[in-house]
Amino acid sequence: MKITRMTVYHVNLPLEHPYWLSGGRLKFEVLDATLVKIETDEGLTGWGEGTPWGHTYVPAHGPGIRAGIETMASFIIGLDPRRLLDVERAMDLALPGHLYAKSPIDMACWDIAGQAAGLPIADLMGGGSRTPRPIASSVGAKTIEDTRAVIERYRQRGYIAHSVKIGGDVERDIARITDVESIRRDGEIVLYDVNRGWTRQQALRVLSSVEHLNVMVEQPGETLDDIAAIAPLHRTPISVDESLVTLPDATRIARDGIAEIFGIKLNRVGGLTKAARMRDIALAHGIDMFIMATGGSVLADTEALHLAATIPDANCHAIWACQDMLTVDIAGGRGARNHDGHLHLPEAPGLGVHPDETMLGEPVAIYQ
């Protein structure tokens, strides 16, 4: 089997509500999505998606994905998409770094490999749990009153997991954490996500103040060095998100005891192939996980679910999914959808969902 054609689409995905994070310094209203269709000489077609969270969040942006695909295309055409490591190495040779540009190609190849094997991607990767995974809401940086309202809105949709965005103001952050904990229901999962919005002194003041609440806090500093510097000075469990990009990052976190949780974002780390190695590092060192697409449609959410399904139930807290935040649906209700706040693994071979091409407009590029 050989890749014969790659078709690239650019789609804007408007958010239902304006979204703030990192202490309110970053605002987002529309996501820039890149959809990739890979066709083969045996008639199988795979789809991939790369949707960064804007261009100010981390070093990734929509036009960069499309430029990266253009750079890598000639190295990929003619390869067997089922040979995922060959595709990975070809991309790394053609374009060192730029992992976010490689993720949609990796995703489409896994889709084809699953279809060729007659298995969902999770089963092809070695074992897909059918336990529905909780979806984590995303509660932007707001006042106490707004935070309560957004959490309640998600509760009405069945959500039992919430990612509450904090950062930037010590007293406000302590107050919001304390208030959310006062209304947290039995069985609810809450992750307080700083998105790098604290200095070291701010992080230490908040983390020390909320130790007694037994909460989980994500990315309390800009870098791994920042998080590592204060790790011996508090007892609050930490999740690393934005600073978990490469396998060396994962091994350092595990070796040095920098964090107790991995937040693995598939687009940021380069797709399923690279993310699976981080999963194994985490499991080998007793580190739990949240699994996420960086952003995007139900395609990206479904990809995240496939990886989450390969993690033992006890080690995967929740999946962050974006579909309920969007005003457009490019897949007509198909794929892994919110049912009582959970995602259920598709049984169809491959990814289990493809977009409606009529929703995508004209291709922006075709490589063959």
N, C-alpha and C positions, 0 to 999 in steps of 0.2 A: 504494500500500500504506500502511495506517495501523495504528498501535498501538491496540488496542482494550481490552486488559486487561493488568494487571501483578499477578502473584500472588507473595507474599513468604513464605518459609519460614525458620524458625529451627532450626538443627540443631547439637547439640553433637558435637564430634569429639575423642574421648579420644586422648591420645598413648600409645604403647606403653610408653614409659619417661618418668619425670619429666625435665624438660629445664631446664638452667641456662645462662645466658649473662651477658655483661658482668661477668666476674670472679666469677660466682656470686651476684650480688646480685638477679638476676631468675630466678624459677622458674615453670615452666608445666607443666600437666598436662592441660588440656582447652582446645580452641579453640572459639570461638563463631563459627559460620558462618552467613551469610545467603545463601540461594539465591533468585534472582529468575527467574520465568518470564514472558516477554513474549509475548503472543499478538497476531496481526494479523488484519485482515479478509480476507486472502487465504489463511488456513490455515497459514501458517508460524509456528513457535514457536521462540523462542530462549531460552537459559539463561545466566545469569550467576551468579558467586559472589564474595562479599567475605568474607574471613576474616582479620582482623587477628591478629597474634601476641600475644594477650592484650590487656590495657588498660594495662599498665605499660611496654611496649616503646617505642612511639612514640605521638604524639597521634592515636590511632584506637582505637575499641572497637566491639564488635558492636552493642549497642543504638544507637550513633550512626549506623551504616549504616542501620538500619531507620527511625530518626527522619528521616534525610536523605532516604530514598526517599519517605517520607510527604510531606515538604516539596516535593519535586520532581515528584511524580506528576502533578499537574494540568497542569504545564508540558509533560509528555512525552506523555500520552495524546493521540492524534490525529496525532502526527508520523509521518513515514515513517522506519522504523528503518534503511533503507539510506542515508539522508542523515546520515551519522555526524557531520558538522560541525554540522548543524542541531541534532541531539540534544545534542552537546557544548555548544553555545552556550546552548541552553535550560536545561541543568542549571547552567551557570555563572551565568546570569541569576537563576535561582530560588534558588540557594544558593552564594554566593561562597565559595571555599575548600572545605574538607571533601572533598578529592579522593577519599579512600578510600570515601566513600559513593556516588561516581559510577561507580566502577570496575565493579561488577556490571551496571549498566545498559548501559554502554559495551560490555561483553563480550557481553551478550545481543543487542545490536543488530548487532555484528559477526557473531555466529552466524547471525542471520537474513539479513544481507547476503550471507554466503557461500553459504547455502542457495539464496537467490534467484538467485545467479550460477552455481550449480553448481560452486563451487570451495571448497577448503579456505581458511580465513582467510588463511594465509600466502601462498597464491597470489594471493588477492584483494588483499593488501597490496602486491603487486608482485614476488614471487618467493620461493618456498619451497624451500630446500635440503632434499634428502632424506638428507643426511649425518646419521646418528644423533648426537644431542647427549649428551655425558657428563652424568650426574646427579652433582651434588655432594652428598655426605653432609653431615650436620650433627652435629659431634662436640662435645657440650656441655662447658662448663668443668669439667675433672676433673683427677685426678692423672695423672702420667705412665703409671702402670700401667693406669688406667681408659681413658685416651686410646688406648693401644695396643690394648686389648681392643675398643673400639668401632670403631676403624679396621679391625681384622681382621674384625669382624662384617660390616661393609659390604663389605669385599673379598670375602667369601664370597658376597655377593649380586651380585658383578661390578663394583662401583664402582671407578673409577680416579681420581675427583676427590673431594676432601674439604675441607670448611670446618671448621677447628678453632677452637673458641671459646677466646679467651684474654682477659687483662685483669685489672687490679686488684692484681697483685703482680709487681714487676719481676723478681726472681730466679726465681720460679716460671715466669713466662712465657718467660724466656730458656731455662730448662731444658727446658720442654715443646717449644718450637720446635726446639731443638737435638736433642732426642731424636727427634721426628717426622722431622726431616731425616735422621737416621741410619738410619731404617728405610724411608724413602720409596723406592719402587721406580721403575725407569726408566719414563717415560711417565706417572707419576702427577702429578696437578695438586693442589696444596695451597694453600689460601688461609687465612691466619691472621686470624681475625675478632675484633677487639677490642670491637665493639659499643659504642664510646664509653667503654670502661672504663678509660682512662688519662688522667691529667693531662698537661700539656705536658712536664713534666720526666720523667715516667715514660715517655712515648712516645719522647722523644729518647734516653733511656738504652737502651731495648730496641732501637729501630730502628738505632741506631749499633752495638749489640753484634752484631746478626745480619746486617749488611750483607754480610759475606763469604759468607753462605749463599745469597744471591740468591733470597730469598723474596718473596712478595707478602703485604702486610698490609692489612686492610680497616678503615676507620673508626677510626683511632688516636686521635681526639679527639672531643670533644662536638660541635663546630661546624666549619664551613668555616674560620672565623677561626683556630681552634686548629690545624687541619691545615696551613693556609697559613703560619702563624707559624713552624713548624719545618721546612717543606719544603726551604728552602735548607741545612739543617743536617745532612741525611742523604742516603743514596743508595738507600734501599729503596723499590721501587715500591709505590705506594699505590692502593687502591681506595676510592672514596667510596660509601657505602651510605645510611645514615640521613639524611645531610645532602643527599642528592640527591632533592629533592621536586618542584621546579618547573623549568620551562624556564630561567628566569633562573639557578637554581643550576647547571644544566648549562653554560650559556654562561660563567658566571664560572669554573667549574672548568677549562674548556677554554682560556679567554682567559688566565687567570693561571697556568696550569701547576700547579694544585694537586694533581692526581692523574693517574695513567696509565691508570686503569681505572674504568669506571662499573659499579656494582652496581644494576641497574634492577629495582625491585620494583613489579610492575604495580598491585597494590592501592594502594600508597602514593602513586604518581604520578598515579592517576586512570584507569588503563586503557590499552588498546592505542593509542587515538588520540593521547593525550599522550605515551606512551612512545615511539612511533615518531619523534617529533620529537627526543627525547633520543638515540635511536639515530643519527639523522642528524648531530646535533652531534658525537657521538663519532666516527663514521666520517670526518667532515670534518677532524677534528683528530688522527687517528691514535691514538685512545683505544680500548682493548679493552673487552670487556664480559662480565659475568656477568648472566644473566637469571633472575629469580625471581618466583614468587608470594610474597606475604608469608607465606602459610600456606594450608592448605585441602586440599580433596579433589583427585581426579584432574581435575576440571573446571578448577581453578585451575592445576594443573600443565600441562594441555594448552594452556591459553591462553598460558602462558609459552613453551611450545615453539613455538607459532605465531610469536611475535615473534622468538625465537632463530633460527628457520629463515629469517627475512628478513635476517639478518646474515651476511656472508661467513664461511665456515668458520674462516678464520685469525683472525678478530677476536672470535669467541665462544668463551670458554674452557669454560664449562659452564653447566648449568641446575641451580639448587637446586629440588628437588621434595620435597613433604611426604608423599606417599602412603604411603611405606614406614615412616613414623613413626606412622601412625594404626592404631587397632584396629577401625575400621569402614570399610566401603566402600559408598558410596551409589550406585555406578554398576555394580555387579555384574561387575567385571573388565573393563569396556569402557574405551575411551580410551587415551591414551598411557601405557603401562605399562613398568616396568623390565624390559628384556631385556639381560642381561649388562652392567648398569650404564649403559645408555643408553636414551633415549626416541626413538621413531620417529614421524615425522609422520603423523597419520591422513590417509587419502586421501578420506574422506567429506566432502561439502560442509559449510561452516560450521565450527563448533568441532570436530565429530567425536565428541562424547560428550554424552549427556544423562543426568541422574540417574534412578534408579528412584523414582518419586513415592511409592510405598508406604513407602519408607525415610524420608520427610521429615516424616511426621506431618501434622497439620492446618495450613493456612496461618495465619500470624499477621496477614495483611492482604491485601486484594484492592482494587485500584483500577481503575476502568473509566469 
